Amino acid sequence: MTVYRLAVVSAGASDPSSTRMLADRIARRVTALAGQRGHDTAVTVVDLRALASEITAALVSRIQGPKLRQAVAALGEADGIVVSTPVYAAGASGLLTSFFQILDSDLLIAKPVIVAATAGTARHSLVVDEQLRSLFAYLRALTVPTSVFAAPEDHNAPELGRRLDRAAFELVLLMESGFAQAVRDESWHTYQHEFGSAGGTEVSIDLDSDLMRLATGGSARESGGGDELPAVASSA
């Protein structure tokens, strides 16, 4: 029996939180549908409200605290991800966008993601598709075709339940396909990686080039010979 690892990221700021309840509801549907197809699901919840101080510190220092490192590890190990955010002033939660901005740019390549949002009015319904999809496109994740949005009047509506089922089913199918792992196994080298972001896999970077030597305070080699040009000294 296959066990899928599902990471659920909630940016809800209140307790209880409609954003967290929507995320949990989606996770239950994913778990149920995976179970019907003979799979177990291990769910890890990343509650960003509890990580707010560490996220802020990481934004200004690039140093991740212990709880934040655990959350990042959960995303890196996940086979599928559910992301749920409240919408404020026609925008996704700053807490959520800050969290994803501090992640390694290679962490979510090809991982399937359900994007979801809650708001006090249906006027914010386009945020989930206009902003969240573009965020995960930049991170090179794979958002499922069906997004989920819930205003207060939607939570008990049968239409929301049908969207939840459709999004959950799409995520289960993508996890079953093994697409993310196949991409990492077969075509990882075709992606552009930032130096230091790919866990030591940047094998195409020539650390012995003149440019890299000068960047690290060394000296460039003179073309056509074995002598080196003297390093440029800076004046105090």
C-alpha positions as CSV (number, residue, x, y, z in Angstrom):
1,M,0.0,0.0,0.0
2,T,1.4,3.4,-1.0
3,V,1.5,6.1,1.7
4,Y,1.3,9.6,0.3
5,R,2.7,12.5,2.3
6,L,0.3,15.5,2.2
7,A,1.5,18.9,3.5
8,V,-1.3,21.4,4.4
9,V,-0.3,25.0,4.6
10,S,-2.8,27.4,6.3
11,A,-2.3,31.1,6.7
12,G,-5.4,31.7,8.8
13,A,-4.8,34.3,11.4
14,S,-7.7,33.7,13.8
15,D,-8.6,30.8,16.1
16,P,-10.8,29.2,15.0
17,S,-10.0,30.0,11.4
18,S,-12.3,29.5,8.4
19,T,-9.1,29.3,6.3
20,R,-7.8,26.4,8.4
21,M,-11.2,24.7,8.4
22,L,-11.2,24.9,4.6
23,A,-7.7,23.5,4.4
24,D,-8.6,20.6,6.8
25,R,-11.8,19.9,4.8
26,I,-9.7,19.6,1.6
27,A,-7.2,17.3,3.3
28,R,-10.0,15.0,4.5
29,R,-11.3,14.7,1.0
30,V,-7.9,13.9,-0.4
31,T,-7.4,11.3,2.4
32,A,-10.8,9.7,1.7
33,L,-10.4,9.6,-2.0
34,A,-6.9,8.2,-1.8
35,G,-8.2,5.6,0.7
36,Q,-10.8,4.5,-1.8
37,R,-8.1,3.9,-4.3
38,G,-6.0,1.8,-1.9
39,H,-3.6,4.4,-0.6
40,D,-2.9,5.8,2.9
41,T,-2.2,9.5,3.5
42,A,0.1,11.0,6.2
43,V,-1.0,14.6,6.7
44,T,1.3,17.3,8.1
45,V,-0.2,20.7,8.9
46,V,1.9,23.8,8.6
47,D,0.1,26.6,10.5
48,L,1.8,29.8,9.5
49,R,0.3,31.8,12.4
50,A,2.6,29.8,14.7
51,L,5.6,30.6,12.5
52,A,5.0,34.3,12.1
53,S,8.0,35.5,14.1
54,E,10.4,33.0,12.5
55,I,9.1,33.9,9.0
56,T,9.8,37.6,9.7
57,A,13.3,36.8,11.0
58,A,14.1,34.7,8.0
59,L,12.9,37.5,5.6
60,V,15.5,40.0,7.1
61,S,18.3,37.6,8.0
62,R,17.9,34.5,5.8
63,I,18.3,32.4,9.0
64,Q,15.5,29.9,9.6
65,G,14.4,29.0,13.1
66,P,13.8,25.3,14.2
67,K,10.0,25.3,13.6
68,L,10.4,27.0,10.2
69,R,13.0,24.4,9.2
70,Q,10.6,21.6,10.1
71,A,7.9,23.2,8.0
72,V,10.2,23.6,5.0
73,A,11.3,20.0,5.4
74,A,7.6,18.9,5.4
75,L,7.1,20.6,2.0
76,G,10.2,19.2,0.6
77,E,9.1,15.6,1.5
78,A,5.5,16.1,0.5
79,D,4.0,14.2,-2.4
80,G,1.1,16.7,-2.6
81,I,0.4,20.1,-1.0
82,V,-2.8,22.0,0.0
83,V,-2.4,25.8,0.4
84,S,-5.2,27.9,2.0
85,T,-5.0,31.6,2.6
86,P,-7.4,34.4,3.7
87,V,-7.8,37.3,1.3
88,Y,-7.2,40.9,2.6
89,A,-7.8,44.0,0.5
90,A,-7.9,42.0,-2.8
91,G,-4.6,40.2,-2.0
92,A,-3.4,36.9,-0.5
93,S,-2.2,37.0,3.1
94,G,1.2,38.6,3.5
95,L,2.1,35.9,5.9
96,L,1.6,33.3,3.2
97,T,3.5,35.1,0.5
98,S,6.3,35.8,2.9
99,F,6.6,32.1,3.8
100,F,6.9,31.0,0.1
101,Q,9.3,33.9,-0.7
102,I,11.9,32.5,1.7
103,L,11.8,29.0,0.3
104,D,14.6,27.4,-1.7
105,S,13.6,28.2,-5.3
106,D,14.0,24.5,-6.2
107,L,12.0,23.0,-3.3
108,L,8.6,22.7,-5.0
109,I,9.6,21.8,-8.6
110,A,6.8,19.7,-10.2
111,K,5.0,19.1,-6.9
112,P,1.2,19.1,-7.2
113,V,-0.7,21.8,-5.3
114,I,-4.3,22.6,-4.5
115,V,-4.7,26.4,-4.1
116,A,-7.6,27.7,-1.9
117,A,-8.7,30.9,-0.4
118,T,-11.4,32.4,1.9
119,A,-12.7,35.9,2.1
120,G,-15.6,37.9,3.5
121,T,-17.1,38.6,0.1
122,A,-17.2,36.8,-3.2
123,R,-15.6,40.0,-4.8
124,H,-12.3,38.4,-3.8
125,S,-12.8,35.2,-5.7
126,L,-10.4,35.9,-8.5
127,V,-7.4,36.2,-6.1
128,V,-6.9,32.5,-5.8
129,D,-6.4,32.1,-9.6
130,E,-4.8,35.4,-10.4
131,Q,-2.3,35.5,-7.5
132,L,-1.8,32.1,-6.0
133,R,-1.5,30.3,-9.4
134,S,1.2,32.9,-10.5
135,L,3.1,32.4,-7.2
136,F,3.3,28.7,-7.7
137,A,4.0,29.0,-11.4
138,Y,7.1,31.0,-10.4
139,L,8.1,28.3,-7.9
140,R,7.6,25.7,-10.8
141,A,5.0,23.7,-8.8
142,L,2.0,22.2,-10.6
143,T,-1.3,23.6,-9.4
144,V,-4.3,21.3,-10.1
145,P,-6.9,22.6,-12.6
146,T,-9.6,23.2,-9.9
147,S,-9.1,26.0,-7.4
148,V,-11.2,26.4,-4.3
149,F,-12.7,29.7,-3.0
150,A,-15.1,30.1,-0.1
151,A,-17.0,33.2,1.0
152,P,-19.2,32.9,4.2
153,E,-22.2,31.9,2.2
154,D,-20.3,29.1,0.4
155,H,-19.3,26.9,3.3
156,N,-22.5,25.0,3.4
157,A,-23.3,25.1,-0.3
158,P,-23.2,21.8,-2.2
159,E,-21.3,23.6,-5.0
160,L,-18.3,24.0,-2.7
161,G,-18.4,20.3,-1.8
162,R,-18.3,19.4,-5.5
163,R,-15.3,21.6,-6.1
164,L,-13.5,20.2,-3.1
165,D,-14.1,16.7,-4.5
166,R,-12.9,17.6,-7.9
167,A,-9.7,19.3,-6.6
168,A,-9.0,16.5,-4.3
169,F,-9.4,13.9,-7.0
170,E,-7.1,15.8,-9.3
171,L,-4.4,15.9,-6.6
172,V,-4.7,12.2,-5.9
173,L,-4.3,11.4,-9.6
174,L,-1.2,13.6,-9.8
175,M,0.3,11.9,-6.8
176,E,-0.5,8.5,-8.2
177,S,1.2,9.4,-11.5
178,G,4.5,10.0,-9.8
179,F,5.0,13.0,-12.1
180,A,7.0,15.1,-9.6
181,Q,9.5,12.3,-8.8
182,A,9.9,11.5,-12.5
183,V,10.7,15.1,-13.3
184,R,13.3,15.2,-10.6
185,D,14.8,11.9,-11.6
186,E,14.8,12.4,-15.4
187,S,15.0,16.2,-16.1
188,W,16.3,17.9,-13.0
189,H,19.4,19.0,-15.0
190,T,17.3,20.9,-17.5
191,Y,16.1,23.5,-14.9
192,Q,17.9,26.7,-14.1
193,H,19.1,26.4,-10.6
194,E,20.4,29.3,-8.4
195,F,23.9,28.6,-7.0
196,G,23.5,27.0,-3.6
197,S,19.8,26.3,-4.0
198,A,19.8,22.8,-5.4
199,G,21.5,21.0,-2.5
200,G,24.8,20.6,-4.3
201,T,23.4,19.5,-7.6
202,E,24.7,22.5,-9.6
203,V,27.2,20.4,-11.3
204,S,27.3,22.5,-14.5
205,I,28.9,25.5,-12.6
206,D,32.6,25.8,-13.3
207,L,34.2,26.8,-10.0
208,D,37.6,27.0,-11.6
209,S,36.7,29.7,-14.1
210,D,38.4,33.1,-14.1
211,L,35.1,34.8,-13.1
212,M,34.6,32.6,-10.1
213,R,38.3,33.0,-9.1
214,L,38.0,36.7,-9.2
215,A,34.7,36.7,-7.4
216,T,36.2,34.8,-4.5
217,G,39.2,37.1,-4.2
218,G,41.7,35.1,-6.2
219,S,43.3,35.9,-9.5
220,A,42.5,35.2,-13.1
221,R,44.8,33.1,-15.3
222,E,46.4,34.8,-18.2
223,S,45.0,33.3,-21.5
224,G,47.5,31.3,-23.4
225,G,49.9,30.7,-20.5
226,G,50.3,29.3,-17.1
227,D,51.0,32.5,-15.3
228,E,48.3,34.2,-13.3
229,L,47.4,37.9,-13.4
230,P,47.8,39.6,-10.0
231,A,44.7,40.1,-8.0
232,V,43.4,43.7,-8.0
233,A,44.1,45.2,-4.6
234,S,41.5,47.6,-3.1
235,S,42.7,50.8,-1.4
236,A,41.6,51.6,2.0
